[in-house]
Amino acid sequence: MNKKRILAAFLLVSLLCLLMASCGSGESEGSQSETGPVRMTFAEAINVERINALSGKTVEIVGYMATVSPVSGKYIYLMNLPYQSCPFCVPNTQQLSNTIAVYAKEGDRFAFTDGPINVSGRLETGDFKDEYGYTYNYRIADAVYTAVDSTEASEKLALWGRITDAGIAAEAYSMFDFLDFECNWPNYKGQFKEGEAFLYPADVTYFEEKQFTKQSAEGYFDDLAARAAALGDSRMDGLVSVINDGKKLYEKASKERADGNYTYDRDADRFTLNAGESLMKEAQALYTRFAQWLEVFSLSN
């Protein structure tokens, strides 16, 4: 532990990540506009006959961009719940498809947004495999999207628009990156002049200040909870509760580090949090609650 290390750059990568939870089912049927595109729903996407009937036609569908949509912007994963990071996961069942691949027009690129969007494009059927290795039998091609007009949106989409406009959704999502770091810092690596290496306890404060400047500031959790509550909607209570419990978990993890509740493996030159497994279970459970709260904004009901 006497090895001197000089910090050279910001945090590189976490070895563990949180998983998004699944979403619900039971969406209503889409409809055919007399003069415009066919309005499509996620529930219809599991109906082979319906998909084949729409092949080659221009369709419209409302959804949310997956957080893992390719950075190239050539295509996105459209999902029926916001802030999902697991395309084509449960519940891709006989009741509901939760993901549709959407490809931009040639030469165009999609910019990420966390608000609800209305996608319009040509439905194509076939055998497709994308750069992430996902395979599917249909997709929407030559697509464009527009932000859902909050004045014309359903009540829940209008609320989600207010949440994203206030930056609360993105901030709540990034809160979990911070909690993962606090509960799991021995499994993170940093770039030092001596090379890439796992963090020491003394490195954590540096990375808090540089990588998580906002989240590690005093009053961060209280401010975020207050902003969520200020929207004045009872549906925000679940998120406020998650944020408040996130603060408690942060304080608990910080105390474990401050009290020196970790061990050092000299041969591996690596630390282990004594309560690391327990802390990560709490973080996972909290994240699950966040994902369950997101179901308020599901487009399947």
C-alpha positions as CSV (number, residue, x, y, z in Angstrom):
1,M,0.0,0.0,0.0
2,N,3.0,2.3,0.0
3,K,3.0,2.5,-3.8
4,K,2.8,6.2,-4.8
5,R,0.5,6.8,-7.7
6,I,-0.1,10.1,-9.5
7,L,-3.5,10.7,-11.0
8,A,-3.4,11.5,-14.6
9,A,-7.0,11.4,-16.0
10,F,-10.6,10.8,-15.1
11,L,-12.3,7.6,-14.3
12,L,-12.3,5.0,-17.1
13,V,-14.8,2.3,-16.5
14,S,-16.9,0.5,-14.0
15,L,-16.7,-3.3,-14.0
16,L,-20.3,-3.7,-12.8
17,C,-23.4,-2.0,-14.1
18,L,-27.1,-1.8,-13.1
19,L,-29.8,-3.4,-15.3
20,M,-33.0,-1.9,-16.3
21,A,-36.2,-3.7,-15.3
22,S,-38.8,-5.0,-17.7
23,C,-42.0,-3.2,-18.6
24,G,-45.7,-4.1,-18.7
25,S,-48.3,-5.3,-21.3
26,G,-51.7,-4.7,-22.6
27,E,-51.5,-2.0,-25.2
28,S,-54.5,-1.1,-27.4
29,E,-54.7,-1.7,-31.1
30,G,-53.4,0.9,-33.6
31,S,-55.6,2.6,-36.3
32,Q,-55.4,3.5,-39.9
33,S,-55.6,7.2,-40.8
34,E,-57.6,7.9,-43.9
35,T,-55.0,10.4,-45.3
36,G,-51.8,9.7,-43.4
37,P,-49.6,7.0,-42.0
38,V,-50.9,4.0,-40.2
39,R,-50.9,4.5,-36.4
40,M,-49.0,1.5,-34.9
41,T,-48.7,0.3,-31.3
42,F,-46.2,-1.9,-29.5
43,A,-49.0,-4.5,-28.9
44,E,-49.4,-4.9,-32.6
45,A,-45.7,-5.6,-33.1
46,I,-46.1,-9.2,-31.9
47,N,-48.9,-9.9,-34.4
48,V,-47.2,-11.5,-37.5
49,E,-50.2,-11.0,-39.7
50,R,-50.5,-7.4,-38.8
51,I,-46.8,-6.7,-39.4
52,N,-46.9,-8.4,-42.8
53,A,-50.0,-6.4,-43.7
54,L,-48.1,-3.2,-42.8
55,S,-44.9,-4.1,-44.7
56,G,-44.0,-1.4,-47.1
57,K,-46.4,1.1,-45.6
58,T,-45.6,4.3,-43.7
59,V,-46.4,3.9,-40.1
60,E,-46.3,6.1,-37.0
61,I,-45.6,5.1,-33.4
62,V,-44.9,6.9,-30.2
63,G,-42.1,5.6,-27.9
64,Y,-38.9,6.4,-26.1
65,M,-35.3,6.1,-27.3
66,A,-33.3,3.4,-25.5
67,T,-30.3,4.7,-23.6
68,V,-28.0,2.2,-25.5
69,S,-29.1,3.3,-29.0
70,P,-25.9,3.4,-31.2
71,V,-23.9,6.6,-30.8
72,S,-23.6,6.7,-34.6
73,G,-27.2,7.8,-34.7
74,K,-27.8,5.7,-37.8
75,Y,-30.6,3.9,-36.0
76,I,-32.2,3.7,-32.5
77,Y,-34.1,1.3,-30.4
78,L,-37.6,2.6,-29.8
79,M,-39.1,1.3,-26.6
80,N,-42.4,1.5,-24.7
81,L,-40.7,2.7,-21.5
82,P,-38.3,5.5,-20.9
83,Y,-34.7,5.0,-19.9
84,Q,-34.5,1.4,-20.9
85,S,-31.0,-0.1,-21.5
86,C,-31.9,-3.6,-22.5
87,P,-33.5,-3.8,-26.0
88,F,-35.4,-6.9,-26.9
89,C,-35.4,-8.1,-23.3
90,V,-38.5,-9.2,-21.3
91,P,-41.3,-8.7,-22.0
92,N,-40.8,-9.5,-25.7
93,T,-43.6,-12.1,-25.4
94,Q,-46.8,-13.0,-27.0
95,Q,-48.5,-10.2,-25.2
96,L,-46.2,-7.3,-26.0
97,S,-43.1,-6.3,-27.9
98,N,-41.1,-3.7,-26.1
99,T,-38.5,-2.7,-28.8
100,I,-38.6,-1.7,-32.4
101,A,-35.5,-0.9,-34.4
102,V,-35.8,2.4,-36.2
103,Y,-33.4,3.4,-39.0
104,A,-32.8,7.0,-40.1
105,K,-32.9,8.1,-43.7
106,E,-29.6,7.6,-45.7
107,G,-27.1,10.2,-44.6
108,D,-29.2,11.4,-41.6
109,R,-28.5,10.8,-37.9
110,F,-30.7,10.6,-34.9
111,A,-29.8,12.8,-31.9
112,F,-30.7,11.3,-28.5
113,T,-33.6,12.7,-26.5
114,D,-35.1,11.4,-23.3
115,G,-38.6,12.8,-24.1
116,P,-41.3,10.9,-25.9
117,I,-41.1,10.9,-29.7
118,N,-43.4,10.2,-32.6
119,V,-41.6,8.1,-35.2
120,S,-42.7,8.0,-38.8
121,G,-41.2,5.7,-41.4
122,R,-41.6,2.7,-43.7
123,L,-42.1,-0.7,-42.1
124,E,-39.8,-3.3,-43.6
125,T,-40.0,-7.1,-43.0
126,G,-37.1,-9.5,-43.6
127,D,-34.1,-10.9,-41.7
128,F,-32.1,-8.1,-40.1
129,K,-29.0,-8.2,-37.9
130,D,-27.5,-5.0,-36.5
131,E,-24.0,-4.0,-35.3
132,Y,-24.9,-5.0,-31.7
133,G,-25.8,-8.5,-32.8
134,Y,-29.6,-8.1,-32.3
135,T,-31.7,-9.9,-34.9
136,Y,-35.3,-9.0,-35.9
137,N,-37.8,-9.7,-38.6
138,Y,-39.1,-6.1,-39.1
139,R,-37.9,-2.6,-38.6
140,I,-38.9,1.0,-39.4
141,A,-36.7,2.5,-42.2
142,D,-36.2,5.9,-43.7
143,A,-37.6,7.3,-40.5
144,V,-37.8,10.7,-38.9
145,Y,-39.0,11.7,-35.5
146,T,-40.6,14.7,-33.8
147,A,-40.9,15.4,-30.1
148,V,-44.4,14.7,-28.8
149,D,-46.3,18.0,-28.4
150,S,-47.0,18.2,-24.7
151,T,-50.2,20.2,-25.4
152,E,-51.5,17.3,-27.5
153,A,-50.1,14.5,-25.5
154,S,-51.8,12.2,-23.1
155,E,-51.6,13.2,-19.4
156,K,-48.8,10.8,-18.6
157,L,-46.8,11.8,-21.7
158,A,-47.3,15.5,-20.8
159,L,-46.0,14.8,-17.3
160,W,-43.0,12.9,-18.7
161,G,-42.3,15.9,-20.9
162,R,-42.3,18.2,-17.9
163,I,-39.9,15.8,-16.1
164,T,-37.4,15.7,-19.0
165,D,-37.7,19.4,-19.7
166,A,-36.7,20.0,-16.1
167,G,-33.7,17.7,-16.4
168,I,-35.0,15.5,-13.6
169,A,-35.1,12.2,-15.6
170,A,-31.5,12.5,-16.8
171,E,-30.3,13.5,-13.3
172,A,-32.1,10.7,-11.6
173,Y,-30.6,8.2,-14.1
174,S,-27.1,9.6,-13.5
175,M,-27.7,9.4,-9.7
176,F,-27.4,5.6,-10.1
177,D,-24.0,5.9,-11.8
178,F,-22.9,7.8,-8.8
179,L,-24.3,5.3,-6.3
180,D,-22.7,2.4,-8.2
181,F,-19.4,4.2,-7.9
182,E,-19.8,4.8,-4.1
183,C,-20.9,1.2,-3.4
184,N,-18.5,-0.3,-5.8
185,W,-15.4,1.9,-6.1
186,P,-12.8,-1.0,-5.6
187,N,-14.0,-2.4,-9.0
188,Y,-13.4,0.9,-10.8
189,K,-10.2,1.7,-12.7
190,G,-8.5,5.0,-13.2
191,Q,-5.7,6.1,-15.5
192,F,-2.5,7.0,-13.7
193,K,0.9,8.0,-14.9
194,E,2.0,4.5,-14.0
195,G,-0.8,3.1,-16.1
196,E,-4.4,1.8,-15.6
197,A,-5.1,0.5,-12.1
198,F,-7.9,-0.1,-9.6
199,L,-8.7,2.7,-7.2
200,Y,-7.3,3.1,-3.7
201,P,-9.5,4.7,-1.0
202,A,-7.5,7.9,-1.3
203,D,-8.4,8.1,-5.0
204,V,-12.2,8.1,-4.4
205,T,-12.4,11.8,-3.4
206,Y,-10.5,12.9,-6.5
207,F,-12.9,11.0,-8.8
208,E,-15.9,12.3,-6.9
209,E,-14.8,15.8,-7.5
210,K,-13.8,15.3,-11.1
211,Q,-16.1,12.6,-12.5
212,F,-19.1,13.2,-10.2
213,T,-18.8,16.9,-9.4
214,K,-22.6,17.6,-9.2
215,Q,-23.6,14.4,-7.5
216,S,-20.9,14.6,-4.7
217,A,-21.8,18.3,-3.9
218,E,-23.5,19.0,-0.6
219,G,-27.3,19.1,-0.9
220,Y,-27.4,17.2,-4.2
221,F,-30.0,14.6,-3.2
222,D,-32.1,17.1,-1.3
223,D,-32.2,19.4,-4.3
224,L,-33.1,16.7,-6.8
225,A,-35.9,15.4,-4.5
226,A,-37.2,19.0,-4.1
227,R,-37.2,19.6,-7.9
228,A,-39.2,16.3,-8.4
229,A,-41.7,17.2,-5.7
230,A,-42.0,20.7,-7.1
231,L,-43.8,19.4,-10.2
232,G,-46.8,19.0,-7.9
233,D,-48.0,15.6,-9.1
234,S,-48.6,12.7,-6.8
235,R,-47.1,10.4,-9.3
236,M,-43.7,11.9,-8.5
237,D,-43.9,10.6,-4.9
238,G,-42.3,7.3,-6.0
239,L,-39.3,9.0,-7.5
240,V,-38.9,11.3,-4.5
241,S,-38.8,8.3,-2.3
242,V,-36.2,6.6,-4.5
243,I,-34.0,9.8,-4.4
244,N,-34.3,10.1,-0.6
245,D,-33.3,6.5,-0.1
246,G,-30.5,7.0,-2.6
247,K,-29.2,9.7,-0.2
248,K,-29.3,7.2,2.7
249,L,-27.4,4.6,0.6
250,Y,-24.7,7.2,-0.4
251,E,-24.2,8.2,3.3
252,K,-24.0,4.5,4.3
253,A,-21.4,3.7,1.6
254,S,-19.4,6.8,2.4
255,K,-19.3,5.9,6.1
256,E,-18.0,2.4,5.2
257,R,-15.1,4.0,3.4
258,A,-14.5,6.6,6.0
259,D,-14.4,4.0,8.8
260,G,-11.9,1.9,6.8
261,N,-14.2,-1.1,6.3
262,Y,-12.2,-2.5,3.5
263,T,-9.4,-5.0,3.0
264,Y,-6.3,-4.9,0.8
265,D,-4.9,-7.7,-1.3
266,R,-1.2,-6.9,-1.6
267,D,-0.5,-9.4,-4.4
268,A,-3.4,-8.2,-6.5
269,D,-2.8,-4.5,-5.4
270,R,-6.6,-4.2,-5.0
271,F,-9.1,-3.3,-2.3
272,T,-12.4,-5.0,-1.4
273,L,-15.2,-3.4,0.5
274,N,-16.2,-5.6,3.4
275,A,-19.9,-4.7,2.9
276,G,-19.5,-4.4,-0.9
277,E,-21.9,-7.2,-1.8
278,S,-24.6,-5.9,0.6
279,L,-24.2,-2.3,-0.7
280,M,-24.6,-3.4,-4.3
281,K,-27.7,-5.4,-3.5
282,E,-29.2,-2.3,-1.9
283,A,-28.3,-0.3,-5.0
284,Q,-29.8,-3.0,-7.3
285,A,-33.0,-3.0,-5.2
286,L,-33.2,0.8,-5.4
287,Y,-32.7,0.7,-9.1
288,T,-35.5,-1.8,-9.5
289,R,-37.8,0.6,-7.6
290,F,-36.8,3.3,-10.0
291,A,-37.6,1.1,-13.0
292,Q,-40.9,0.1,-11.5
293,W,-41.7,3.8,-11.1
294,L,-41.0,4.4,-14.8
295,E,-43.9,2.0,-15.6
296,V,-46.1,5.0,-14.8
297,F,-45.1,6.2,-18.3
298,S,-45.5,2.9,-20.1
299,L,-47.0,3.1,-23.6
300,S,-48.5,-0.3,-23.2
301,N,-51.5,0.9,-21.2
